């Protein structure tokens, strides 16, 4: 008789089209046994970053390839995931190749996408049933580098109205006013060769955290949209400990539900002295400042993404080139490897 598997958490994994990938994977995690299983899949070419709406009715997935539905562009597809469903609703061409981040704001009923190669932020209407509606805006970032702006991540402030995005090559943070034609109202110039990759807001929206892939740092800013100066530097802190030898590149940055911990995944570079790890910071709620609490060496190489379960008890880590997920339990201010995992080809993004 087959073992009954009842997941306590349901998540979704985007995978690139290599190593036998089937596209989008729906996974289940049982908290009692610590097991992760693939529940089912949906086909998509280069399924990349994805996001689940706050009401958990819809999933939005980017197709990160150079073509989509016969167009020289990437694309986005909406799925109905309410009541256990996993059904495609509709899709949209993002009008830019390699779209690399998507987020959804239930309150404003909008979806936001960053187009990597074109360097644009796009906003779409989220229809009542969760389908992708009309495109509301396409805003270009500054193009001052020989290879392009490379807009890498876009995130809505929890307080609403304002949107932030980071530019990988140009080293800038953009703030958009979504209630004023999505215009850029602030540009923060970061240090040269910092390579800002991803960002996240504190749960109250007062602080912004940015990981920097080129210099292995995390920057903290206070966010004050009511003032003329929208962002003010608070802190810059390393992802490294003194004992680390090899080079690493920060990839993902995630805030634990409740806001007390911040995690950054680090991809080891080179063949020797690899430093594939997760840096875990304690967060001071009043000031937003970080304290590096632990750096946990991962069991696999190239942890491209990771995400906390909705209750913050577990962290799931995705190894893009080795094709599997690992499960860690959050204990205090460190991570404990559970020994559980799940084989999924070329995973690049996890959402719960």
C-alpha positions as CSV (number, residue, x, y, z in Angstrom):
1,X,0.0,0.0,0.0
2,X,1.4,3.4,-1.0
3,X,2.4,5.8,1.8
4,X,0.0,8.6,2.4
5,X,1.7,12.0,2.0
6,X,-0.1,15.0,3.4
7,X,1.8,18.2,2.9
8,X,1.7,21.0,5.5
9,X,3.2,23.5,3.0
10,X,2.7,23.7,-0.8
11,X,5.2,25.5,-2.9
12,X,6.2,26.0,-6.5
13,X,9.6,25.8,-8.2
14,X,10.7,27.3,-11.5
15,X,13.3,25.4,-13.5
16,X,15.4,26.2,-16.6
17,X,14.9,23.9,-19.6
18,X,18.0,21.7,-19.0
19,X,18.7,18.3,-17.4
20,X,15.2,16.9,-18.2
21,X,13.3,19.7,-16.6
22,X,9.5,19.6,-16.9
23,X,8.9,23.4,-16.3
24,X,7.0,24.4,-13.2
25,X,7.0,22.0,-10.2
26,X,4.4,22.0,-7.4
27,X,6.0,20.6,-4.3
28,X,4.6,19.5,-0.9
29,X,6.5,19.6,2.4
30,X,5.4,17.5,5.4
31,X,6.5,19.2,8.6
32,X,6.3,16.0,10.7
33,X,8.5,13.8,8.5
34,X,10.5,16.7,6.9
35,X,10.0,15.1,3.5
36,X,9.6,17.1,0.2
37,X,7.8,15.6,-2.7
38,X,6.9,16.7,-6.2
39,X,3.1,16.8,-6.4
40,X,2.8,17.6,-10.2
41,X,4.3,19.7,-13.0
42,X,3.3,22.0,-15.8
43,X,5.3,22.5,-18.9
44,X,7.0,25.8,-19.6
45,X,10.2,26.8,-21.5
46,X,12.7,28.2,-19.2
47,X,10.3,28.6,-16.3
48,X,12.2,31.1,-14.1
49,X,11.1,33.4,-11.3
50,X,7.6,33.0,-10.0
51,X,5.4,34.5,-7.2
52,X,2.3,33.5,-5.4
53,X,-0.4,36.1,-4.7
54,X,-1.0,36.9,-1.0
55,X,-4.5,35.5,-1.2
56,X,-2.9,32.3,-2.6
57,X,-5.4,32.1,-5.5
58,X,-2.8,32.7,-8.3
59,X,0.7,31.9,-9.4
60,X,2.6,34.1,-11.9
61,X,5.6,32.5,-13.7
62,X,8.1,34.1,-16.0
63,X,9.4,32.3,-19.1
64,X,13.0,33.6,-19.1
65,X,14.0,32.6,-22.6
66,X,14.8,34.7,-25.6
67,X,11.5,33.7,-27.3
68,X,8.0,33.2,-26.1
69,X,4.9,32.2,-28.2
70,X,6.9,32.9,-31.4
71,X,8.0,36.4,-30.3
72,X,11.6,37.5,-29.6
73,X,10.7,38.2,-26.0
74,X,10.1,36.6,-22.6
75,X,6.7,36.0,-21.2
76,X,4.5,35.6,-18.1
77,X,1.8,33.0,-17.4
78,X,-1.0,33.1,-14.8
79,X,-2.2,30.0,-13.0
80,X,-5.3,29.4,-10.9
81,X,-4.0,27.5,-7.7
82,X,-7.1,28.1,-5.6
83,X,-8.7,25.0,-3.9
84,X,-5.9,22.7,-5.0
85,X,-6.1,23.6,-8.7
86,X,-3.1,24.2,-10.9
87,X,-4.7,25.5,-14.1
88,X,-3.3,27.9,-16.7
89,X,-5.4,31.0,-17.1
90,X,-3.7,33.2,-19.6
91,X,-0.3,34.7,-20.6
92,X,1.3,37.9,-21.7
93,X,4.4,38.8,-23.8
94,X,6.7,40.9,-21.6
95,X,8.1,42.9,-24.5
96,X,11.7,42.2,-23.3
97,X,14.0,39.2,-23.4
98,X,15.1,37.5,-20.2
99,X,12.5,38.8,-17.8
100,X,14.0,37.9,-14.4
101,X,11.7,38.9,-11.5
102,X,8.0,39.1,-10.9
103,X,6.0,40.3,-7.9
104,X,2.3,40.7,-7.2
105,X,0.5,43.3,-5.1
106,X,-3.0,42.1,-4.1
107,X,-4.0,45.5,-2.7
108,X,-3.5,47.5,-5.9
109,X,-4.3,44.4,-8.1
110,X,-1.1,44.8,-10.1
111,X,1.7,42.6,-11.2
112,X,5.3,43.9,-11.8
113,X,8.1,42.5,-14.0
114,X,11.7,43.4,-14.5
115,X,13.1,42.8,-18.0
116,X,16.8,42.1,-17.7
117,X,18.1,42.8,-21.2
118,X,15.8,45.7,-22.0
119,X,16.2,47.3,-18.6
120,X,12.5,48.0,-18.2
121,X,9.9,47.7,-15.4
122,X,6.5,46.7,-16.6
123,X,3.2,46.9,-14.6
124,X,0.1,44.8,-15.5
125,X,-3.4,44.9,-14.2
126,X,-4.4,41.8,-12.1
127,X,-7.9,41.0,-13.1
128,X,-10.5,40.0,-10.5
129,X,-10.0,36.3,-11.2
130,X,-6.3,36.7,-11.2
131,X,-5.7,36.7,-14.9
132,X,-3.1,39.0,-16.4
133,X,-4.8,42.2,-17.6
134,X,-3.7,45.1,-19.6
135,X,-0.2,46.5,-19.5
136,X,-0.3,49.7,-17.5
137,X,3.3,50.9,-17.8
138,X,6.7,50.2,-19.3
139,X,9.4,52.4,-17.7
140,X,13.0,52.3,-18.9
141,X,15.9,52.7,-16.5
142,X,19.0,54.7,-17.3
143,X,21.2,53.2,-20.0
144,X,24.7,54.4,-19.3
145,X,26.7,51.3,-19.6
146,X,28.1,49.6,-22.7
147,X,26.3,46.3,-22.1
148,X,22.9,47.7,-21.0
149,X,21.2,48.5,-17.7
150,X,20.2,44.9,-16.8
151,X,17.3,45.5,-14.4
152,X,17.5,42.5,-12.2
153,X,14.8,42.6,-9.5
154,X,11.6,44.6,-8.7
155,X,9.7,44.6,-5.4
156,X,6.6,46.4,-4.1
157,X,6.8,48.2,-0.7
158,X,4.5,46.5,1.9
159,X,3.1,49.9,2.6
160,X,1.9,50.1,-1.0
161,X,2.2,52.8,-3.6
162,X,6.0,52.6,-4.1
163,X,8.1,50.1,-6.0
164,X,11.8,49.5,-5.9
165,X,14.1,47.9,-8.5
166,X,17.8,47.3,-8.8
167,X,20.1,47.6,-11.8
168,X,22.9,45.0,-11.8
169,X,25.5,46.6,-14.1
170,X,24.8,50.3,-13.5
171,X,24.6,49.8,-9.8
172,X,21.4,51.8,-9.1
173,X,18.3,51.5,-7.0
174,X,15.1,53.0,-8.6
175,X,12.0,54.0,-6.7
176,X,8.8,54.3,-8.6
177,X,5.5,56.0,-7.6
178,X,2.8,53.6,-8.8
179,X,0.1,56.2,-8.1
180,X,1.8,58.8,-10.3
181,X,2.2,57.2,-13.7
182,X,4.9,54.9,-12.3
183,X,7.4,57.6,-12.7
184,X,10.9,57.2,-11.2
185,X,11.1,59.6,-8.2
186,X,14.4,58.5,-6.8
187,X,17.7,57.0,-8.1
188,X,20.2,55.8,-5.6
189,X,23.8,55.4,-7.0
190,X,25.5,52.6,-5.3
191,X,29.3,52.0,-5.0
192,X,31.0,51.1,-8.3
193,X,31.4,47.3,-8.9
194,X,28.9,46.4,-6.2
195,X,26.5,44.5,-8.5
196,X,23.2,44.9,-6.7
197,X,21.2,41.7,-7.5
198,X,18.1,41.3,-5.4
199,X,16.3,43.3,-2.8
200,X,13.6,42.9,-0.1
201,X,11.7,45.3,2.2
202,X,11.3,45.0,5.9
203,X,7.7,43.9,6.8
204,X,6.8,47.4,7.9
205,X,8.3,48.9,4.7
206,X,10.7,51.2,6.6
207,X,13.9,49.5,5.4
208,X,15.3,48.1,2.2
209,X,17.9,45.3,2.0
210,X,20.0,44.8,-1.1
211,X,22.5,41.9,-1.8
212,X,25.5,42.8,-3.9
213,X,26.9,39.9,-6.0
214,X,30.1,41.6,-7.1
215,X,31.6,42.7,-3.8
216,X,29.9,40.1,-1.4
217,X,28.1,42.6,0.7
218,X,24.5,43.5,1.8
219,X,23.4,47.1,2.0
220,X,20.7,48.4,4.3
221,X,18.7,51.6,3.6
222,X,16.0,53.5,5.4
223,X,13.1,54.1,3.1
224,X,11.3,57.4,3.7
225,X,9.1,58.2,0.6
226,X,7.4,61.1,2.4
227,X,10.8,63.0,2.4
228,X,12.7,64.5,-0.5
229,X,15.5,62.0,0.1
230,X,13.8,58.6,-0.4
231,X,16.7,56.3,0.6
232,X,19.4,56.9,3.2
233,X,22.2,54.4,3.8
234,X,22.1,52.7,7.2
235,X,24.7,49.9,6.9
236,X,26.9,47.8,4.6
237,X,27.8,44.4,5.9
238,X,29.7,41.4,4.4
239,X,28.2,38.0,3.7
240,X,31.6,36.5,4.8
241,X,33.3,35.3,7.9
242,X,37.0,35.7,8.5
243,X,37.6,32.0,7.9
244,X,36.2,31.9,4.3
245,X,38.8,31.5,1.6
246,X,37.2,31.3,-1.8
247,X,35.2,33.8,-3.7
248,X,31.4,33.8,-3.6
249,X,28.5,35.6,-5.3
250,X,25.3,36.4,-3.3
251,X,22.3,35.3,-5.3
252,X,19.0,35.4,-3.3
253,X,17.9,37.5,-0.3
254,X,14.9,36.5,1.8
255,X,13.4,37.9,5.0
256,X,12.0,35.3,7.4
257,X,8.3,35.7,8.2
258,X,8.1,37.9,11.3
259,X,11.2,39.8,10.2
260,X,13.7,38.7,12.8
261,X,16.1,37.0,10.4
262,X,17.5,37.8,6.9
263,X,19.0,35.1,4.7
264,X,21.4,35.5,1.8
265,X,22.4,32.5,-0.4
266,X,26.0,32.6,-1.7
267,X,27.2,30.8,-4.8
268,X,30.8,29.6,-4.7
269,X,33.0,30.5,-7.6
270,X,35.8,28.4,-9.0
271,X,36.8,24.8,-8.4
272,X,38.9,25.2,-5.2
273,X,37.9,26.6,-1.8
274,X,34.3,26.8,-2.8
275,X,32.1,28.9,-0.5
276,X,28.6,27.8,-1.2
277,X,26.7,28.9,1.8
278,X,23.8,30.7,3.5
279,X,24.5,33.8,5.5
280,X,22.0,34.4,8.3
281,X,21.6,37.8,9.9
282,X,19.7,39.0,13.0
283,X,17.6,42.0,12.2
284,X,17.2,44.9,14.7
285,X,13.6,45.9,14.2
286,X,13.9,49.6,15.3
287,X,17.0,50.5,13.3
288,X,17.0,47.9,10.5
289,X,20.6,47.1,11.2
290,X,21.9,43.5,10.6
291,X,24.2,41.3,12.7
292,X,25.8,38.3,11.0
293,X,24.8,35.4,13.2
294,X,26.0,32.4,11.2
295,X,27.2,31.3,7.8
296,X,26.1,27.7,7.0
297,X,28.0,25.8,4.4
298,X,25.5,24.2,2.1
299,X,25.5,20.5,1.1
300,X,25.3,21.4,-2.6
301,X,26.9,23.9,-5.1
302,X,25.4,27.0,-6.5
303,X,22.4,27.8,-4.2
304,X,20.6,29.9,-6.8
305,X,17.5,30.5,-4.6
306,X,16.0,29.7,-1.3
307,X,12.8,30.5,0.6
308,X,11.3,30.3,4.0
309,X,8.1,28.3,4.6
310,X,5.2,30.7,5.5
311,X,5.7,30.1,9.3
312,X,9.4,30.6,9.1
313,X,10.3,27.2,10.6
314,X,12.1,25.8,7.5
315,X,14.3,27.1,4.7
316,X,14.3,25.3,1.3
317,X,17.4,25.7,-0.8
318,X,17.7,25.2,-4.6
319,X,20.9,24.0,-6.2
320,X,20.6,25.0,-9.9
321,X,23.4,23.0,-11.5
322,X,23.1,19.9,-9.2
323,X,19.4,19.6,-9.6
324,X,17.9,19.2,-6.2
325,X,16.4,21.0,-3.2
326,X,17.7,20.8,0.4
327,X,15.6,21.3,3.6
328,X,17.0,23.2,6.6
329,X,15.2,23.8,9.9
330,X,15.5,27.2,11.5
331,X,16.8,26.9,15.0
332,X,17.4,30.2,16.9
333,X,19.7,32.1,14.7
334,X,21.2,29.3,12.6
335,X,20.1,26.5,10.2
336,X,20.1,22.8,10.8
337,X,20.3,20.4,7.9
338,X,17.4,17.9,8.1
339,X,18.8,15.4,5.7
340,X,15.7,15.7,3.6
341,X,15.6,16.8,0.0
342,X,14.0,16.4,-3.4
343,X,15.5,15.9,-6.9
344,X,14.3,18.6,-9.4
345,X,16.3,19.5,-12.5
346,X,17.8,23.0,-12.6
347,X,15.7,24.8,-9.9
348,X,16.1,28.6,-10.0
349,X,13.2,29.9,-7.9
350,X,11.1,28.8,-5.0
351,X,7.8,30.4,-3.8
352,X,5.3,29.5,-1.1
